């Protein structure tokens, strides 16, 4: 059995999120583009922008990547501290 789910590029996903933010419902987008509402909901969570401060806007995906990187650095710090006399 082959996986017949279409692959959507990041640009397409961001465009769908933008349409949602401009007033289209998830149901409308699902019907119009043939995408499941659960996929649209997931994309909204990933690509909706969050204003961090006056000059910085990030997506949830970018924040998640930063959190992952921060956890890696904290782990490296713990390892390095253990090596100190």
Backbone atoms as SQL, in Angstrom:
CREATE TABLE atoms (id INTEGER PRIMARY KEY, chain TEXT, resi INTEGER, resn TEXT, atom TEXT, x REAL, y REAL, z REAL);
INSERT INTO atoms VALUES
  (1, 'A', 1, 'UNK', 'N', 0.847, -1.180, 0.000),
  (2, 'A', 1, 'UNK', 'CA', 0.000, 0.000, 0.000),
  (3, 'A', 1, 'UNK', 'C', 0.893, 1.245, 0.000),
  (4, 'A', 2, 'UNK', 'N', 0.623, 2.169, -0.864),
  (5, 'A', 2, 'UNK', 'CA', 1.429, 3.387, -0.953),
  (6, 'A', 2, 'UNK', 'C', 0.749, 4.534, -0.227),
  (7, 'A', 3, 'UNK', 'N', 1.572, 5.451, 0.215),
  (8, 'A', 3, 'UNK', 'CA', 1.068, 6.647, 0.894),
  (9, 'A', 3, 'UNK', 'C', 0.651, 7.654, -0.172),
  (10, 'A', 4, 'UNK', 'N', -0.644, 7.976, -0.227),
  (11, 'A', 4, 'UNK', 'CA', -1.133, 8.866, -1.276),
  (12, 'A', 4, 'UNK', 'C', -1.366, 10.285, -0.773),
  (13, 'A', 5, 'UNK', 'N', -0.906, 10.589, 0.454),
  (14, 'A', 5, 'UNK', 'CA', -1.071, 11.943, 0.962),
  (15, 'A', 5, 'UNK', 'C', -0.186, 12.898, 0.173),
  (16, 'A', 6, 'UNK', 'N', -0.776, 13.998, -0.290),
  (17, 'A', 6, 'UNK', 'CA', 0.053, 14.965, -1.028),
  (18, 'A', 6, 'UNK', 'C', 1.024, 15.678, -0.093),
  (19, 'A', 7, 'UNK', 'N', 2.159, 16.044, -0.636),
  (20, 'A', 7, 'UNK', 'CA', 3.147, 16.813, 0.115),
  (21, 'A', 7, 'UNK', 'C', 3.004, 18.274, -0.283),
  (22, 'A', 8, 'UNK', 'N', 2.889, 19.124, 0.708),
  (23, 'A', 8, 'UNK', 'CA', 2.745, 20.544, 0.462),
  (24, 'A', 8, 'UNK', 'C', 4.019, 21.248, 0.903),
  (25, 'A', 9, 'UNK', 'N', 4.491, 22.184, 0.096),
  (26, 'A', 9, 'UNK', 'CA', 5.698, 22.905, 0.494),
  (27, 'A', 9, 'UNK', 'C', 5.358, 23.976, 1.528),
  (28, 'A', 10, 'UNK', 'N', 6.386, 24.465, 2.195),
  (29, 'A', 10, 'UNK', 'CA', 6.216, 25.414, 3.292),
  (30, 'A', 10, 'UNK', 'C', 5.514, 26.691, 2.834),
  (31, 'A', 11, 'UNK', 'N', 5.818, 27.133, 1.636),
  (32, 'A', 11, 'UNK', 'CA', 5.205, 28.346, 1.097),
  (33, 'A', 11, 'UNK', 'C', 3.686, 28.181, 0.970),
  (34, 'A', 12, 'UNK', 'N', 3.258, 27.032, 0.472),
  (35, 'A', 12, 'UNK', 'CA', 1.835, 26.760, 0.336),
  (36, 'A', 12, 'UNK', 'C', 1.153, 26.774, 1.702),
  (37, 'A', 13, 'UNK', 'N', 1.781, 26.114, 2.681),
  (38, 'A', 13, 'UNK', 'CA', 1.222, 26.049, 4.030),
  (39, 'A', 13, 'UNK', 'C', 1.082, 27.451, 4.626),
  (40, 'A', 14, 'UNK', 'N', 2.105, 28.274, 4.434),
  (41, 'A', 14, 'UNK', 'CA', 2.069, 29.640, 4.956),
  (42, 'A', 14, 'UNK', 'C', 0.965, 30.454, 4.279),
  (43, 'A', 15, 'UNK', 'N', 0.741, 30.214, 2.988),
  (44, 'A', 15, 'UNK', 'CA', -0.329, 30.908, 2.268),
  (45, 'A', 15, 'UNK', 'C', -1.702, 30.513, 2.815),
  (46, 'A', 16, 'UNK', 'N', -1.877, 29.235, 3.134),
  (47, 'A', 16, 'UNK', 'CA', -3.137, 28.775, 3.714),
  (48, 'A', 16, 'UNK', 'C', -3.357, 29.445, 5.071),
  (49, 'A', 17, 'UNK', 'N', -2.298, 29.516, 5.887),
  (50, 'A', 17, 'UNK', 'CA', -2.398, 30.172, 7.201),
  (51, 'A', 17, 'UNK', 'C', -2.752, 31.647, 7.026),
  (52, 'A', 18, 'UNK', 'N', -2.141, 32.304, 6.052),
  (53, 'A', 18, 'UNK', 'CA', -2.432, 33.718, 5.796),
  (54, 'A', 18, 'UNK', 'C', -3.898, 33.902, 5.399),
  (55, 'A', 19, 'UNK', 'N', -4.410, 33.009, 4.573),
  (56, 'A', 19, 'UNK', 'CA', -5.824, 33.082, 4.187),
  (57, 'A', 19, 'UNK', 'C', -6.721, 32.923, 5.416),
  (58, 'A', 20, 'UNK', 'N', -6.338, 32.021, 6.301),
  (59, 'A', 20, 'UNK', 'CA', -7.104, 31.825, 7.531),
  (60, 'A', 20, 'UNK', 'C', -7.065, 33.076, 8.398),
  (61, 'A', 21, 'UNK', 'N', -5.901, 33.677, 8.516),
  (62, 'A', 21, 'UNK', 'CA', -5.767, 34.885, 9.328),
  (63, 'A', 21, 'UNK', 'C', -6.514, 36.063, 8.724),
  (64, 'A', 22, 'UNK', 'N', -6.770, 35.995, 7.428),
  (65, 'A', 22, 'UNK', 'CA', -7.523, 37.055, 6.757),
  (66, 'A', 22, 'UNK', 'C', -9.021, 36.781, 6.707),
  (67, 'A', 23, 'UNK', 'N', -9.478, 35.773, 7.457),
  (68, 'A', 23, 'UNK', 'CA', -10.912, 35.604, 7.599),
  (69, 'A', 23, 'UNK', 'C', -11.524, 34.324, 7.080),
  (70, 'A', 24, 'UNK', 'N', -10.815, 33.530, 6.302),
  (71, 'A', 24, 'UNK', 'CA', -11.393, 32.277, 5.808),
  (72, 'A', 24, 'UNK', 'C', -11.396, 31.251, 6.946),
  (73, 'A', 25, 'UNK', 'N', -12.454, 30.483, 7.026),
  (74, 'A', 25, 'UNK', 'CA', -12.520, 29.452, 8.059),
  (75, 'A', 25, 'UNK', 'C', -11.732, 28.223, 7.614),
  (76, 'A', 26, 'UNK', 'N', -11.411, 27.385, 8.589),
  (77, 'A', 26, 'UNK', 'CA', -10.704, 26.147, 8.261),
  (78, 'A', 26, 'UNK', 'C', -11.557, 25.262, 7.359),
  (79, 'A', 27, 'UNK', 'N', -12.857, 25.258, 7.593),
  (80, 'A', 27, 'UNK', 'CA', -13.763, 24.458, 6.773),
  (81, 'A', 27, 'UNK', 'C', -13.771, 24.955, 5.333),
  (82, 'A', 28, 'UNK', 'N', -13.829, 26.269, 5.143),
  (83, 'A', 28, 'UNK', 'CA', -13.802, 26.840, 3.790),
  (84, 'A', 28, 'UNK', 'C', -12.510, 26.468, 3.068),
  (85, 'A', 29, 'UNK', 'N', -11.397, 26.610, 3.777),
  (86, 'A', 29, 'UNK', 'CA', -10.100, 26.281, 3.180),
  (87, 'A', 29, 'UNK', 'C', -10.003, 24.795, 2.848),
  (88, 'A', 30, 'UNK', 'N', -10.534, 23.968, 3.731),
  (89, 'A', 30, 'UNK', 'CA', -10.518, 22.522, 3.512),
  (90, 'A', 30, 'UNK', 'C', -11.279, 22.149, 2.243),
  (91, 'A', 31, 'UNK', 'N', -12.460, 22.728, 2.095),
  (92, 'A', 31, 'UNK', 'CA', -13.279, 22.436, 0.913),
  (93, 'A', 31, 'UNK', 'C', -12.645, 22.995, -0.357),
  (94, 'A', 32, 'UNK', 'N', -12.129, 24.209, -0.269),
  (95, 'A', 32, 'UNK', 'CA', -11.585, 24.879, -1.448),
  (96, 'A', 32, 'UNK', 'C', -10.298, 24.222, -1.951),
  (97, 'A', 33, 'UNK', 'N', -9.438, 23.780, -1.040),
  (98, 'A', 33, 'UNK', 'CA', -8.127, 23.256, -1.435),
  (99, 'A', 33, 'UNK', 'C', -7.980, 21.750, -1.255),
  (100, 'A', 34, 'UNK', 'N', -9.015, 21.098, -0.718),
  (101, 'A', 34, 'UNK', 'CA', -8.954, 19.651, -0.550),
  (102, 'A', 34, 'UNK', 'C', -7.953, 19.210, 0.506),
  (103, 'A', 35, 'UNK', 'N', -7.844, 19.987, 1.568),
  (104, 'A', 35, 'UNK', 'CA', -6.903, 19.705, 2.652),
  (105, 'A', 35, 'UNK', 'C', -7.733, 19.387, 3.897),
  (106, 'A', 36, 'UNK', 'N', -7.263, 18.455, 4.698),
  (107, 'A', 36, 'UNK', 'CA', -8.008, 18.136, 5.919),
  (108, 'A', 36, 'UNK', 'C', -7.947, 19.313, 6.889),
  (109, 'A', 37, 'UNK', 'N', -9.009, 19.464, 7.675),
  (110, 'A', 37, 'UNK', 'CA', -9.027, 20.544, 8.660),
  (111, 'A', 37, 'UNK', 'C', -7.969, 20.327, 9.733),
  (112, 'A', 38, 'UNK', 'N', -7.637, 19.070, 10.020),
  (113, 'A', 38, 'UNK', 'CA', -6.601, 18.801, 11.023),
  (114, 'A', 38, 'UNK', 'C', -5.233, 19.269, 10.521),
  (115, 'A', 39, 'UNK', 'N', -4.970, 19.100, 9.225),
  (116, 'A', 39, 'UNK', 'CA', -3.707, 19.581, 8.656),
  (117, 'A', 39, 'UNK', 'C', -3.658, 21.106, 8.731),
  (118, 'A', 40, 'UNK', 'N', -4.754, 21.742, 8.386),
  (119, 'A', 40, 'UNK', 'CA', -4.816, 23.207, 8.433),
  (120, 'A', 40, 'UNK', 'C', -4.601, 23.694, 9.857),
  (121, 'A', 41, 'UNK', 'N', -5.246, 23.040, 10.807),
  (122, 'A', 41, 'UNK', 'CA', -5.089, 23.401, 12.211),
  (123, 'A', 41, 'UNK', 'C', -3.628, 23.278, 12.655),
  (124, 'A', 42, 'UNK', 'N', -2.987, 22.206, 12.226),
  (125, 'A', 42, 'UNK', 'CA', -1.568, 21.998, 12.551),
  (126, 'A', 42, 'UNK', 'C', -0.711, 23.103, 11.947),
  (127, 'A', 43, 'UNK', 'N', -0.975, 23.455, 10.704),
  (128, 'A', 43, 'UNK', 'CA', -0.199, 24.508, 10.034),
  (129, 'A', 43, 'UNK', 'C', -0.398, 25.848, 10.731),
  (130, 'A', 44, 'UNK', 'N', -1.608, 26.106, 11.186),
  (131, 'A', 44, 'UNK', 'CA', -1.880, 27.361, 11.894),
  (132, 'A', 44, 'UNK', 'C', -1.035, 27.438, 13.158),
  (133, 'A', 45, 'UNK', 'N', -0.953, 26.327, 13.879),
  (134, 'A', 45, 'UNK', 'CA', -0.123, 26.291, 15.083),
  (135, 'A', 45, 'UNK', 'C', 1.351, 26.510, 14.752),
  (136, 'A', 46, 'UNK', 'N', 1.801, 25.939, 13.643),
  (137, 'A', 46, 'UNK', 'CA', 3.210, 26.049, 13.266),
  (138, 'A', 46, 'UNK', 'C', 3.592, 27.420, 12.732),
  (139, 'A', 47, 'UNK', 'N', 2.738, 27.980, 11.893),
  (140, 'A', 47, 'UNK', 'CA', 3.134, 29.162, 11.132),
  (141, 'A', 47, 'UNK', 'C', 2.496, 30.475, 11.559),
  (142, 'A', 48, 'UNK', 'N', 1.600, 30.435, 12.529),
  (143, 'A', 48, 'UNK', 'CA', 1.053, 31.696, 13.019),
  (144, 'A', 48, 'UNK', 'C', 2.165, 32.469, 13.706),
  (145, 'A', 49, 'UNK', 'N', 2.160, 33.756, 13.504),
  (146, 'A', 49, 'UNK', 'CA', 3.247, 34.577, 14.027),
  (147, 'A', 49, 'UNK', 'C', 2.941, 35.070, 15.431),
  (148, 'A', 50, 'UNK', 'N', 4.005, 35.148, 16.229),
  (149, 'A', 50, 'UNK', 'CA', 3.930, 35.636, 17.604),
  (150, 'A', 50, 'UNK', 'C', 4.852, 36.840, 17.705),
  (151, 'A', 51, 'UNK', 'N', 4.325, 37.949, 18.214),
  (152, 'A', 51, 'UNK', 'CA', 5.144, 39.139, 18.385),
  (153, 'A', 51, 'UNK', 'C', 5.927, 38.997, 19.688),
  (154, 'A', 52, 'UNK', 'N', 7.261, 38.907, 19.580),
  (155, 'A', 52, 'UNK', 'CA', 8.125, 38.711, 20.737),
  (156, 'A', 52, 'UNK', 'C', 8.426, 40.044, 21.413),
  (157, 'A', 53, 'UNK', 'N', 8.757, 41.039, 20.619),
  (158, 'A', 53, 'UNK', 'CA', 8.945, 42.402, 21.118),
  (159, 'A', 53, 'UNK', 'C', 8.631, 43.363, 19.973),
  (160, 'A', 54, 'UNK', 'N', 8.978, 44.633, 20.129),
  (161, 'A', 54, 'UNK', 'CA', 8.604, 45.632, 19.118),
  (162, 'A', 54, 'UNK', 'C', 9.120, 45.328, 17.721),
  (163, 'A', 55, 'UNK', 'N', 10.301, 44.699, 17.628),
  (164, 'A', 55, 'UNK', 'CA', 10.917, 44.494, 16.319),
  (165, 'A', 55, 'UNK', 'C', 11.022, 43.031, 15.905),
  (166, 'A', 56, 'UNK', 'N', 10.508, 42.109, 16.714),
  (167, 'A', 56, 'UNK', 'CA', 10.692, 40.696, 16.430),
  (168, 'A', 56, 'UNK', 'C', 9.360, 39.963, 16.365),
  (169, 'A', 57, 'UNK', 'N', 9.163, 39.259, 15.254),
  (170, 'A', 57, 'UNK', 'CA', 7.999, 38.407, 15.076),
  (171, 'A', 57, 'UNK', 'C', 8.514, 37.025, 14.691),
  (172, 'A', 58, 'UNK', 'N', 8.025, 35.997, 15.382),
  (173, 'A', 58, 'UNK', 'CA', 8.481, 34.634, 15.128),
  (174, 'A', 58, 'UNK', 'C', 7.281, 33.712, 14.958),
  (175, 'A', 59, 'UNK', 'N', 7.511, 32.602, 14.265),
  (176, 'A', 59, 'UNK', 'CA', 6.468, 31.578, 14.173),
  (177, 'A', 59, 'UNK', 'C', 6.644, 30.596, 15.314),
  (178, 'A', 60, 'UNK', 'N', 5.597, 29.845, 15.581),
  (179, 'A', 60, 'UNK', 'CA', 5.668, 28.828, 16.631),
  (180, 'A', 60, 'UNK', 'C', 6.764, 27.815, 16.294),
  (181, 'A', 61, 'UNK', 'N', 6.937, 27.529, 15.019),
  (182, 'A', 61, 'UNK', 'CA', 7.981, 26.590, 14.584),
  (183, 'A', 61, 'UNK', 'C', 9.364, 27.128, 14.957),
  (184, 'A', 62, 'UNK', 'N', 9.597, 28.403, 14.724),
  (185, 'A', 62, 'UNK', 'CA', 10.892, 29.004, 15.062),
  (186, 'A', 62, 'UNK', 'C', 11.120, 28.975, 16.572),
  (187, 'A', 63, 'UNK', 'N', 10.075, 29.240, 17.341),
  (188, 'A', 63, 'UNK', 'CA', 10.197, 29.217, 18.794),
  (189, 'A', 63, 'UNK', 'C', 10.531, 27.802, 19.267),
  (190, 'A', 64, 'UNK', 'N', 9.884, 26.818, 18.677),
  (191, 'A', 64, 'UNK', 'CA', 10.144, 25.428, 19.046),
  (192, 'A', 64, 'UNK', 'C', 11.591, 25.043, 18.731),
  (193, 'A', 65, 'UNK', 'N', 12.103, 25.492, 17.581),
  (194, 'A', 65, 'UNK', 'CA', 13.493, 25.218, 17.213),
  (195, 'A', 65, 'UNK', 'C', 14.450, 25.875, 18.208),
  (196, 'A', 66, 'UNK', 'N', 14.144, 27.100, 18.630),
  (197, 'A', 66, 'UNK', 'CA', 14.982, 27.782, 19.618),
  (198, 'A', 66, 'UNK', 'C', 14.946, 27.061, 20.963),
  (199, 'A', 67, 'UNK', 'N', 13.784, 26.564, 21.350),
  (200, 'A', 67, 'UNK', 'CA', 13.678, 25.826, 22.605),
  (201, 'A', 67, 'UNK', 'C', 14.510, 24.544, 22.550),
  (202, 'A', 68, 'UNK', 'N', 14.481, 23.875, 21.413),
  (203, 'A', 68, 'UNK', 'CA', 15.268, 22.644, 21.232),
  (204, 'A', 68, 'UNK', 'C', 16.758, 22.952, 21.324),
  (205, 'A', 69, 'UNK', 'N', 17.175, 24.017, 20.658),
  (206, 'A', 69, 'UNK', 'CA', 18.584, 24.425, 20.689),
  (207, 'A', 69, 'UNK', 'C', 18.998, 24.817, 22.103),
  (208, 'A', 70, 'UNK', 'N', 18.135, 25.513, 22.812),
  (209, 'A', 70, 'UNK', 'CA', 18.419, 25.914, 24.181),
  (210, 'A', 70, 'UNK', 'C', 18.607, 24.687, 25.077),
  (211, 'A', 71, 'UNK', 'N', 17.762, 23.679, 24.901),
  (212, 'A', 71, 'UNK', 'CA', 17.874, 22.454, 25.689),
  (213, 'A', 71, 'UNK', 'C', 19.205, 21.749, 25.408),
  (214, 'A', 72, 'UNK', 'N', 19.630, 21.743, 24.138),
  (215, 'A', 72, 'UNK', 'CA', 20.913, 21.137, 23.780),
  (216, 'A', 72, 'UNK', 'C', 22.063, 21.873, 24.458),
  (217, 'A', 73, 'UNK', 'N', 22.016, 23.188, 24.431),
  (218, 'A', 73, 'UNK', 'CA', 23.075, 23.979, 25.044),
  (219, 'A', 73, 'UNK', 'C', 23.109, 23.791, 26.556),
  (220, 'A', 74, 'UNK', 'N', 21.939, 23.707, 27.174),
  (221, 'A', 74, 'UNK', 'CA', 21.890, 23.472, 28.618),
  (222, 'A', 74, 'UNK', 'C', 22.489, 22.111, 28.967),
  (223, 'A', 75, 'UNK', 'N', 22.205, 21.118, 28.146),
  (224, 'A', 75, 'UNK', 'CA', 22.757, 19.782, 28.369),
  (225, 'A', 75, 'UNK', 'C', 24.281, 19.801, 28.225),
  (226, 'A', 76, 'UNK', 'N', 24.774, 20.488, 27.211),
  (227, 'A', 76, 'UNK', 'CA', 26.222, 20.627, 27.026),
  (228, 'A', 76, 'UNK', 'C', 26.849, 21.330, 28.228),
  (229, 'A', 77, 'UNK', 'N', 26.182, 22.337, 28.757),
  (230, 'A', 77, 'UNK', 'CA', 26.674, 23.059, 29.934),
  (231, 'A', 77, 'UNK', 'C', 26.817, 22.122, 31.131),
  (232, 'A', 78, 'UNK', 'N', 25.810, 21.287, 31.345),
  (233, 'A', 78, 'UNK', 'CA', 25.845, 20.340, 32.464),
  (234, 'A', 78, 'UNK', 'C', 27.028, 19.391, 32.310),
  (235, 'A', 79, 'UNK', 'N', 27.243, 18.895, 31.107),
  (236, 'A', 79, 'UNK', 'CA', 28.352, 17.977, 30.843),
  (237, 'A', 79, 'UNK', 'C', 29.687, 18.665, 31.098),
  (238, 'A', 80, 'UNK', 'N', 29.826, 19.887, 30.612),
  (239, 'A', 80, 'UNK', 'CA', 31.082, 20.622, 30.800),
  (240, 'A', 80, 'UNK', 'C', 31.334, 20.944, 32.270),
  (241, 'A', 81, 'UNK', 'N', 30.289, 21.272, 33.008),
  (242, 'A', 81, 'UNK', 'CA', 30.437, 21.583, 34.435),
  (243, 'A', 81, 'UNK', 'C', 30.889, 20.354, 35.217),
  (244, 'A', 82, 'UNK', 'N', 30.459, 19.169, 34.789),
  (245, 'A', 82, 'UNK', 'CA', 30.857, 17.930, 35.458),
  (246, 'A', 82, 'UNK', 'C', 32.350, 17.661, 35.292),
  (247, 'A', 83, 'UNK', 'N', 32.941, 18.174, 34.239),
  (248, 'A', 83, 'UNK', 'CA', 34.365, 17.960, 33.972),
  (249, 'A', 83, 'UNK', 'C', 35.259, 18.877, 34.797),
  (250, 'A', 84, 'UNK', 'N', 34.685, 19.934, 35.361),
  (251, 'A', 84, 'UNK', 'CA', 35.469, 20.868, 36.174),
  (252, 'A', 84, 'UNK', 'C', 35.832, 20.198, 37.504),
  (253, 'A', 85, 'UNK', 'N', 37.043, 20.497, 38.020),
  (254, 'A', 85, 'UNK', 'CA', 37.457, 19.885, 39.288),
  (255, 'A', 85, 'UNK', 'C', 36.631, 20.349, 40.464);
